[in-house]
Amino acid sequence: MPSARRLGTALVALTAALVALTAALVGAPGAHALPGDPPIVLLSPADGQPVAANAGGVPVSFACPDYHPSAADPGLVYGPSQYRVRFDESPAPGPDGLLGDSYDSQTADNAGGPNCSALLDALGSGPEVVGGRVYWQVLRSVSGGVEASAVRSFVVVAQASSATLKVPSRIWGGYQGLYNVKLAATLPGATVQLQRRSGWSWKTVASRRLDPKDTDLVGTLSAGKRTIRVRIVTAASSFVAATRTVTVRRARGGSRGSGYDGSYRGRAAGERDDQRLIASGGGRTIRSFFARYSVFCLPSQTMASTTSFKRLRVAPDGSVVGHRQTANEFELVTGRLTKGRFRGSVELQSPQCSGAGSLDLSR
């Protein structure tokens, strides 16, 4: 058997060979164009500058002059096509001694003239839309490796235009209300929060993952004049998308009348027991709510789904809002209880299944 010393020597030699091979493949940093050639100059954004998020990509610009890559061939001249940009989430150098490449290298775009540009574009799922600090560095090919610029950073600020917050036509103090948020932006993984002003601070009333189309939130406010807002939180930043002042009505206690109480039944798929509930307390409470409805589940299957609530509160105007929420699933029941009839809808939203059904129950 070879001695431990010989094995150690072989291991050192192998490591050195791998390092040399890696350097040959990636190009050694620290090489330069010929003396007198113009350097790489980063133009914009300025170091540390905030820039607006853009689903189409965040641009950077830099000087990309012609240069001589090799002292052995002084007549050889390279131009903008030899420049490329690295974008990374960290300023720490990668295995090649250069800035890392979290978001893929981008080649220079030159429309004529001395300057070039490149786009930070992670296909709509990276910091160009969700925000965060990004580090960048420009490289150009030279004999023996690459020449690298200094490393700069910029801060992408997530934002949304045309944000709308739809509130209930009547909001009752102490009763759940349905709020809907629409954003003209794509923010993968973001959370939307419904908040109310509380003195000098804001309290979160409801929160869930932002839906790409629109997001339903269920929250409860106390009676009075209330200022509410929508806050969007991404992995790297947060911003306020909409603010409104609403009047929350004071809900008086007492019965709506005995004519509302009793057992209600309805049909969803041909069976009368597909929908049922019991109204009590003079039309102020729904108990033993049950409904069956259809949902579509990935990859391509329609399935029956059921939902049940032990108790739902009925607002003074007969409106009902109930929901069940987990990290990945949101189930919503809305409707109105009138004498002898309940009409509304039930809806399920989840990554695997989604669907809705109408509710029509009578005594």
C-alpha positions in Angstrom: 0.0 0.0 0.0 1.2 3.6 -0.7 2.3 5.5 2.4 0.2 8.2 3.9 2.9 10.7 2.9 2.7 9.6 -0.8 -1.1 9.8 -0.7 -0.9 13.3 0.7 1.5 14.3 -2.0 -0.7 12.9 -4.7 -3.8 14.6 -3.2 -2.0 18.0 -3.3 -1.0 17.4 -6.9 -4.5 16.5 -7.9 -5.9 19.6 -6.2 -3.4 21.8 -7.9 -4.4 20.2 -11.3 -8.1 20.8 -10.6 -7.4 24.4 -9.7 -5.4 24.9 -12.9 -8.1 23.3 -15.0 -10.8 25.4 -13.4 -8.8 28.6 -14.1 -8.3 27.5 -17.7 -12.1 26.9 -18.1 -13.4 30.0 -16.4 -10.6 32.4 -17.3 -8.3 33.9 -14.6 -9.4 37.3 -13.2 -6.9 40.1 -12.9 -5.9 40.1 -16.6 -6.0 43.5 -18.4 -6.2 45.0 -21.8 -3.1 46.8 -23.2 -1.8 49.9 -21.4 -3.5 53.0 -22.8 -6.8 51.3 -23.6 -9.9 52.9 -22.1 -11.1 51.1 -18.9 -14.4 49.6 -18.1 -16.6 52.4 -16.6 -19.9 51.6 -14.8 -22.4 54.4 -15.6 -25.8 53.7 -14.1 -27.4 53.0 -11.7 -25.1 54.8 -9.2 -23.7 52.7 -6.4 -26.5 52.0 -3.9 -29.1 53.8 -5.9 -32.8 52.8 -5.5 -34.5 51.8 -8.8 -38.1 50.9 -9.6 -39.0 47.3 -10.1 -39.9 46.3 -13.7 -41.2 43.0 -14.8 -39.5 43.6 -18.2 -36.1 43.9 -16.5 -33.9 46.5 -14.8 -31.3 48.1 -17.0 -27.7 48.9 -16.2 -25.3 50.9 -18.5 -21.5 51.1 -18.8 -18.8 52.2 -21.2 -17.8 49.5 -23.6 -15.0 50.9 -25.8 -12.9 49.0 -28.3 -9.8 47.6 -26.7 -6.7 45.4 -27.5 -7.0 42.0 -25.7 -3.5 40.7 -26.4 0.0 42.0 -26.3 1.1 39.1 -28.5 -1.2 40.4 -31.2 -1.4 44.2 -30.9 -3.4 44.5 -34.1 -6.3 42.5 -32.7 -9.2 44.7 -31.5 -12.3 43.6 -29.6 -15.5 45.6 -29.3 -18.8 45.6 -27.3 -19.6 41.9 -28.2 -16.9 40.9 -25.8 -18.5 42.5 -22.8 -20.9 40.8 -20.4 -22.5 41.6 -17.1 -22.9 39.4 -14.0 -25.7 40.0 -11.5 -25.6 38.5 -8.0 -27.3 38.5 -4.7 -24.0 38.7 -2.8 -20.8 40.8 -3.1 -18.7 37.8 -2.2 -16.6 36.5 -5.1 -17.5 33.2 -6.8 -15.2 30.2 -7.4 -13.5 32.0 -10.3 -12.6 35.0 -8.1 -15.2 37.2 -9.8 -18.7 38.3 -8.7 -21.1 35.4 -8.5 -23.8 34.8 -11.1 -27.2 34.2 -9.3 -29.3 35.7 -12.0 -27.3 34.6 -15.1 -24.8 36.6 -17.1 -26.2 39.1 -19.7 -24.3 40.0 -22.8 -23.9 43.7 -23.7 -26.4 45.4 -25.9 -24.9 48.1 -28.0 -26.9 50.4 -30.3 -23.9 52.3 -31.5 -21.7 54.7 -29.7 -19.3 54.1 -26.7 -21.8 52.8 -24.2 -23.6 49.5 -23.7 -26.5 48.2 -21.5 -27.7 45.0 -20.1 -30.9 43.8 -18.3 -31.3 42.2 -14.9 -34.1 39.8 -16.0 -34.8 36.6 -14.0 -37.9 35.8 -16.2 -40.3 37.7 -13.9 -39.5 35.8 -10.7 -36.4 37.5 -9.4 -35.5 40.9 -7.8 -36.5 42.8 -10.9 -40.1 42.3 -9.6 -39.9 41.4 -5.9 -37.2 43.9 -5.0 -33.9 43.6 -3.1 -30.2 44.6 -3.4 -28.4 43.4 -6.5 -24.7 43.5 -7.1 -23.3 43.8 -10.6 -19.9 43.7 -12.4 -18.9 44.0 -16.0 -16.4 41.6 -17.6 -14.5 41.7 -20.9 -12.4 38.9 -22.5 -8.6 39.4 -22.7 -5.6 37.2 -23.3 -5.2 34.8 -20.3 -8.6 35.4 -18.7 -11.0 38.3 -18.1 -10.8 41.9 -17.1 -13.3 42.8 -14.4 -14.8 46.2 -13.4 -15.4 47.2 -9.8 -18.5 45.7 -8.1 -21.5 48.0 -7.7 -25.0 47.5 -6.2 -28.4 49.0 -6.6 -31.6 48.4 -4.7 -34.8 47.4 -6.6 -37.9 48.8 -4.9 -41.0 46.7 -5.5 -44.0 48.6 -6.5 -47.4 48.3 -8.1 -49.5 50.6 -10.2 -53.3 50.9 -10.4 -53.8 49.1 -7.1 -57.5 49.0 -6.1 -59.1 48.0 -2.8 -62.8 47.1 -3.0 -64.7 47.3 0.3 -68.1 46.0 1.3 -71.0 48.3 0.5 -71.9 48.1 4.2 -69.3 47.4 6.9 -70.6 46.3 10.3 -68.5 46.7 13.5 -67.5 43.3 14.9 -68.6 41.4 11.8 -66.4 39.9 9.1 -66.3 41.8 5.9 -65.0 40.8 2.4 -62.2 43.0 0.9 -60.8 42.5 -2.6 -57.3 43.7 -3.8 -56.3 44.0 -7.4 -52.7 44.9 -8.4 -51.3 45.7 -11.8 -48.1 43.9 -11.0 -46.7 40.4 -10.7 -45.0 39.8 -7.4 -44.2 36.0 -7.0 -44.4 34.9 -3.3 -45.6 38.3 -2.0 -48.1 38.6 0.9 -50.9 41.1 0.9 -52.0 42.6 4.2 -55.1 44.5 5.1 -54.2 46.9 7.9 -56.1 49.5 10.1 -54.6 52.6 11.6 -54.3 52.4 15.4 -52.9 55.6 16.8 -49.5 56.2 15.2 -49.1 52.5 14.1 -50.9 50.0 11.9 -52.5 46.7 12.9 -52.9 43.8 10.5 -56.5 42.8 10.1 -56.1 40.1 7.5 -53.2 38.6 5.5 -52.7 36.0 2.8 -50.5 35.2 -0.2 -51.0 37.6 -3.1 -53.0 36.1 -5.9 -51.8 37.0 -9.5 -55.3 38.1 -10.5 -57.0 39.4 -7.4 -56.9 38.6 -3.7 -59.9 38.2 -1.3 -59.3 39.1 2.3 -61.7 38.6 5.2 -61.3 41.0 8.2 -63.2 42.6 11.1 -63.2 46.3 12.1 -64.7 48.1 15.0 -67.4 50.7 14.6 -66.5 54.3 13.7 -64.5 56.1 11.0 -61.5 53.9 10.2 -58.5 54.4 7.9 -57.4 51.1 6.3 -54.6 50.3 3.8 -53.2 47.5 1.7 -49.6 46.7 2.3 -47.6 44.3 0.0 -44.7 42.4 1.5 -42.1 40.7 -0.7 -39.0 38.7 0.3 -36.9 41.9 0.1 -39.1 44.9 0.7 -42.6 46.2 1.4 -44.8 49.0 0.2 -48.3 50.5 0.6 -50.5 49.9 -2.4 -53.8 51.6 -1.4 -55.3 53.6 1.5 -58.9 54.3 2.2 -61.1 55.8 4.9 -64.3 53.9 5.6 -67.3 54.2 7.9 -68.0 51.1 10.0 -71.6 50.9 11.2 -72.5 50.1 14.7 -74.4 46.8 14.9 -77.2 46.8 17.4 -78.0 43.6 19.2 -81.4 41.8 19.2 -83.4 39.5 17.0 -84.2 40.2 13.3 -87.4 38.2 13.9 -88.5 34.6 14.4 -89.6 34.4 10.7 -85.9 33.8 9.8 -85.3 30.8 12.0 -85.5 27.1 10.9 -83.8 24.5 8.8 -82.9 25.4 5.2 -82.1 22.9 2.3 -80.8 23.3 -1.2 -79.6 21.4 -4.3 -76.1 21.7 -5.9 -75.9 18.4 -7.8 -79.5 17.1 -7.8 -79.7 16.1 -4.1 -81.6 18.2 -1.7 -79.1 17.6 1.1 -76.2 19.0 -0.9 -76.8 22.3 0.9 -78.2 22.8 4.4 -78.1 25.1 7.4 -80.0 26.0 10.5 -80.9 29.7 11.2 -81.5 30.6 14.8 -81.4 33.5 17.3 -84.0 35.5 15.4 -82.0 35.3 12.1 -78.7 36.4 13.7 -76.9 33.0 13.6 -76.4 30.2 11.2 -75.4 26.8 12.6 -74.5 23.5 11.0 -73.8 25.0 7.5 -72.9 22.3 4.9 -72.4 22.6 1.1 -71.1 20.4 -1.6 -69.7 21.9 -4.9 -67.4 21.1 -7.7 -63.7 22.1 -8.0 -61.1 21.6 -10.8 -57.9 20.0 -9.6 -54.5 19.7 -11.3 -53.6 18.2 -13.6 -57.1 17.9 -15.1 -59.8 16.5 -12.9 -63.1 17.8 -11.7 -63.9 16.7 -8.2 -66.6 17.1 -5.5 -65.6 19.2 -2.5 -67.5 19.9 0.7 -67.3 22.6 3.3 -69.0 23.0 6.7 -69.1 25.6 9.4 -70.4 25.1 12.9 -71.4 28.7 13.3 -71.7 31.8 11.1 -72.7 35.2 12.2 -75.4 37.1 10.4 -75.0 40.9 10.2 -78.0 43.2 10.7 -78.6 43.5 7.0 -78.6 39.7 6.6 -75.2 39.5 5.0 -72.9 36.5 5.9 -69.2 36.1 5.4 -67.3 33.1 6.6 -63.9 31.8 5.7 -61.3 29.1 6.4 -57.6 29.8 5.7 -54.3 28.0 5.8 -50.9 28.8 4.3 -52.0 27.3 0.9 -55.8 27.2 1.0 -58.6 29.8 1.2 -62.2 28.8 1.4 -64.9 31.5 1.4 -68.7 31.5 2.0 -70.7 34.6 1.3 -74.5 35.2 1.1 -77.6 36.9 2.5 -80.2 35.4 4.8 -83.8 36.7 4.1 -87.0 35.3 5.5 -87.2 31.7 4.3 -84.2 31.9 2.0 -80.4 32.0 1.9 -78.6 32.8 -1.4 -74.8 33.1 -1.8 -71.7 31.3 -3.0 -68.9 29.1 -1.8 -65.4 29.2 -3.3 -62.1 27.3 -2.9 -58.7 28.7 -3.8 -55.5 26.6 -3.5 -52.5 25.7 -5.7 -53.9 22.3 -6.5 -57.7 22.9 -6.7 -60.0 25.8 -7.3 -63.7 26.2 -7.9 -66.9 27.8 -6.8 -70.6 27.0 -6.4 -73.8 28.9 -5.9 -75.9 28.6 -2.8 -79.7 28.7 -2.9 -81.4 27.2 0.2 -84.9 27.6 1.4 -87.1 26.2 4.3 
